Amino acid sequence: MNPISKTLACAAFACASLSLSVGALAQAASAPGAGNPVLKGAQVTESALIDALAIEGPEAASGATRGFRAANRSGSASTPAPKPGAGKASLLITFDTNSANLTNDSQSSLDVLARALDSDRLAGFSFRVEGHADARGDADANQKLSQLRAESVASYLVNHAGMLPERLMPVGKGSSEPMNKARVDAPENRRVTIVTVRN
């Protein structure tokens, strides 16, 4: 095979590999909950939570800067595209059955969450603590239980981790936002989602 044919064959292989990778990424991104996977166990780390919850600070969003800003070819300032799912992290926080009592595993995950929320990158933000339930049982009971669970998480973060209560807004979502619609009783449907809120 001559050098030109070899180069063309390598280029064709690279294009085929790239299109397979892009196709796999597109398929993964379209999967339910792909933009915001539920973190559980060893996945709940300070760095994973900080990366998921970090959003542009208010000064960056308003265009105010302290220094130079890169300009694109048209002369206007360029703004990096926001990360998909930025400002949101779903955690598999478990409770005693049909109650808002946190399990020991959940308390450990919330200790990690508290350290992340107090990090330099997140210290200036408030957070909505959303409780979610699966669709089994009565809708009103699920709504109340999800609210109690969101309040339980916020209360733990305030009482055990020293967070300021005004930084946390507990909200019960009931079973209105399932991550796994195919399996009503899926664990990811019973979760707590932390959403970053601009002050």
Contacts in CASP RR format, 6 or more apart in sequence:
PFRMAT RR
TARGET T0000
AUTHOR 0000-0000-0000
METHOD contacts of the structure
MODEL  1
MNPISKTLACAAFACASLSLSVGALAQAASAPGAGNPVLKGAQVTESALI
DALAIEGPEAASGATRGFRAANRSGSASTPAPKPGAGKASLLITFDTNSA
NLTNDSQSSLDVLARALDSDRLAGFSFRVEGHADARGDADANQKLSQLRA
ESVASYLVNHAGMLPERLMPVGKGSSEPMNKARVDAPENRRVTIVTVRN
1 9 0 8 1.000
28 34 0 8 1.000
29 35 0 8 1.000
29 84 0 8 1.000
32 179 0 8 1.000
32 180 0 8 1.000
32 181 0 8 1.000
32 182 0 8 1.000
33 179 0 8 1.000
33 188 0 8 1.000
35 84 0 8 1.000
35 85 0 8 1.000
36 52 0 8 1.000
36 85 0 8 1.000
36 88 0 8 1.000
36 89 0 8 1.000
36 90 0 8 1.000
36 193 0 8 1.000
37 90 0 8 1.000
38 90 0 8 1.000
38 91 0 8 1.000
38 92 0 8 1.000
38 179 0 8 1.000
38 187 0 8 1.000
38 188 0 8 1.000
38 191 0 8 1.000
39 48 0 8 1.000
39 49 0 8 1.000
39 52 0 8 1.000
39 89 0 8 1.000
39 90 0 8 1.000
39 91 0 8 1.000
39 92 0 8 1.000
40 91 0 8 1.000
40 92 0 8 1.000
40 109 0 8 1.000
41 92 0 8 1.000
41 105 0 8 1.000
41 109 0 8 1.000
44 91 0 8 1.000
44 109 0 8 1.000
44 112 0 8 1.000
44 113 0 8 1.000
45 112 0 8 1.000
46 112 0 8 1.000
46 115 0 8 1.000
46 116 0 8 1.000
46 119 0 8 1.000
48 89 0 8 1.000
49 89 0 8 1.000
49 112 0 8 1.000
49 113 0 8 1.000
49 116 0 8 1.000
49 117 0 8 1.000
49 194 0 8 1.000
50 116 0 8 1.000
50 119 0 8 1.000
50 121 0 8 1.000
50 122 0 8 1.000
51 83 0 8 1.000
52 85 0 8 1.000
52 86 0 8 1.000
52 87 0 8 1.000
52 88 0 8 1.000
52 89 0 8 1.000
53 86 0 8 1.000
53 87 0 8 1.000
53 88 0 8 1.000
53 89 0 8 1.000
53 116 0 8 1.000
53 117 0 8 1.000
53 122 0 8 1.000
53 125 0 8 1.000
53 127 0 8 1.000
53 194 0 8 1.000
53 196 0 8 1.000
54 86 0 8 1.000
54 87 0 8 1.000
54 121 0 8 1.000
54 122 0 8 1.000
54 196 0 8 1.000
55 82 0 8 1.000
55 86 0 8 1.000
55 87 0 8 1.000
55 125 0 8 1.000
55 196 0 8 1.000
55 198 0 8 1.000
56 82 0 8 1.000
57 198 0 8 1.000
58 198 0 8 1.000
58 199 0 8 1.000
59 65 0 8 1.000
59 66 0 8 1.000
61 198 0 8 1.000
63 77 0 8 1.000
69 77 0 8 1.000
69 78 0 8 1.000
70 77 0 8 1.000
70 78 0 8 1.000
71 77 0 8 1.000
71 78 0 8 1.000
72 78 0 8 1.000
87 195 0 8 1.000
87 196 0 8 1.000
88 193 0 8 1.000
88 194 0 8 1.000
88 195 0 8 1.000
88 196 0 8 1.000
89 193 0 8 1.000
89 194 0 8 1.000
90 179 0 8 1.000
90 188 0 8 1.000
90 191 0 8 1.000
90 192 0 8 1.000
90 193 0 8 1.000
90 194 0 8 1.000
91 109 0 8 1.000
91 113 0 8 1.000
91 191 0 8 1.000
91 192 0 8 1.000
91 193 0 8 1.000
91 194 0 8 1.000
92 109 0 8 1.000
92 187 0 8 1.000
92 188 0 8 1.000
92 190 0 8 1.000
92 191 0 8 1.000
93 102 0 8 1.000
93 106 0 8 1.000
93 109 0 8 1.000
93 110 0 8 1.000
93 149 0 8 1.000
93 153 0 8 1.000
93 191 0 8 1.000
93 192 0 8 1.000
94 102 0 8 1.000
94 103 0 8 1.000
94 105 0 8 1.000
94 106 0 8 1.000
94 190 0 8 1.000
95 101 0 8 1.000
95 102 0 8 1.000
95 103 0 8 1.000
95 106 0 8 1.000
95 149 0 8 1.000
95 152 0 8 1.000
96 103 0 8 1.000
98 145 0 8 1.000
100 145 0 8 1.000
100 148 0 8 1.000
100 149 0 8 1.000
100 151 0 8 1.000
100 152 0 8 1.000
101 152 0 8 1.000
102 110 0 8 1.000
102 152 0 8 1.000
102 153 0 8 1.000
102 156 0 8 1.000
107 156 0 8 1.000
107 160 0 8 1.000
110 153 0 8 1.000
110 156 0 8 1.000
110 157 0 8 1.000
110 160 0 8 1.000
110 161 0 8 1.000
111 160 0 8 1.000
111 161 0 8 1.000
113 157 0 8 1.000
113 194 0 8 1.000
114 157 0 8 1.000
114 160 0 8 1.000
114 161 0 8 1.000
114 162 0 8 1.000
114 163 0 8 1.000
115 161 0 8 1.000
116 122 0 8 1.000
117 123 0 8 1.000
117 127 0 8 1.000
117 157 0 8 1.000
117 163 0 8 1.000
117 167 0 8 1.000
117 194 0 8 1.000
118 161 0 8 1.000
118 163 0 8 1.000
122 196 0 8 1.000
124 199 0 8 1.000
125 167 0 8 1.000
125 196 0 8 1.000
125 197 0 8 1.000
125 198 0 8 1.000
125 199 0 8 1.000
126 166 0 8 1.000
126 167 0 8 1.000
126 168 0 8 1.000
126 169 0 8 1.000
126 196 0 8 1.000
126 197 0 8 1.000
126 199 0 8 1.000
127 167 0 8 1.000
127 168 0 8 1.000
127 169 0 8 1.000
127 194 0 8 1.000
127 195 0 8 1.000
127 196 0 8 1.000
127 197 0 8 1.000
128 169 0 8 1.000
128 170 0 8 1.000
128 171 0 8 1.000
128 194 0 8 1.000
128 195 0 8 1.000
128 197 0 8 1.000
129 150 0 8 1.000
129 153 0 8 1.000
129 154 0 8 1.000
129 157 0 8 1.000
129 168 0 8 1.000
129 169 0 8 1.000
129 170 0 8 1.000
129 171 0 8 1.000
129 192 0 8 1.000
129 193 0 8 1.000
129 194 0 8 1.000
130 150 0 8 1.000
130 171 0 8 1.000
130 172 0 8 1.000
130 173 0 8 1.000
130 192 0 8 1.000
130 193 0 8 1.000
130 194 0 8 1.000
130 195 0 8 1.000
131 146 0 8 1.000
131 147 0 8 1.000
131 149 0 8 1.000
131 150 0 8 1.000
131 153 0 8 1.000
131 170 0 8 1.000
131 171 0 8 1.000
131 172 0 8 1.000
131 173 0 8 1.000
131 174 0 8 1.000
131 191 0 8 1.000
131 192 0 8 1.000
131 193 0 8 1.000
132 146 0 8 1.000
132 172 0 8 1.000
132 173 0 8 1.000
132 174 0 8 1.000
132 175 0 8 1.000
132 177 0 8 1.000
132 178 0 8 1.000
132 179 0 8 1.000
132 189 0 8 1.000
132 190 0 8 1.000
132 191 0 8 1.000
132 192 0 8 1.000
132 193 0 8 1.000
133 142 0 8 1.000
133 143 0 8 1.000
133 145 0 8 1.000
133 146 0 8 1.000
133 149 0 8 1.000
133 173 0 8 1.000
133 174 0 8 1.000
133 175 0 8 1.000
133 189 0 8 1.000
133 190 0 8 1.000
134 142 0 8 1.000
134 175 0 8 1.000
134 178 0 8 1.000
134 184 0 8 1.000
134 185 0 8 1.000
134 186 0 8 1.000
134 189 0 8 1.000
134 190 0 8 1.000
135 142 0 8 1.000
135 175 0 8 1.000
135 178 0 8 1.000
135 184 0 8 1.000
135 189 0 8 1.000
136 142 0 8 1.000
136 184 0 8 1.000
136 185 0 8 1.000
139 174 0 8 1.000
139 175 0 8 1.000
142 174 0 8 1.000
142 175 0 8 1.000
143 172 0 8 1.000
143 174 0 8 1.000
145 174 0 8 1.000
146 172 0 8 1.000
146 173 0 8 1.000
146 174 0 8 1.000
146 175 0 8 1.000
147 170 0 8 1.000
147 171 0 8 1.000
147 172 0 8 1.000
147 174 0 8 1.000
149 172 0 8 1.000
149 192 0 8 1.000
150 170 0 8 1.000
150 171 0 8 1.000
150 172 0 8 1.000
150 192 0 8 1.000
151 170 0 8 1.000
153 170 0 8 1.000
153 192 0 8 1.000
154 165 0 8 1.000
154 168 0 8 1.000
154 169 0 8 1.000
154 170 0 8 1.000
157 163 0 8 1.000
157 168 0 8 1.000
158 164 0 8 1.000
158 165 0 8 1.000
158 168 0 8 1.000
169 197 0 8 1.000
173 193 0 8 1.000
175 189 0 8 1.000
178 184 0 8 1.000
178 186 0 8 1.000
178 189 0 8 1.000
179 186 0 8 1.000
179 188 0 8 1.000
179 189 0 8 1.000
179 191 0 8 1.000
180 186 0 8 1.000
180 188 0 8 1.000
180 189 0 8 1.000
183 189 0 8 1.000
END
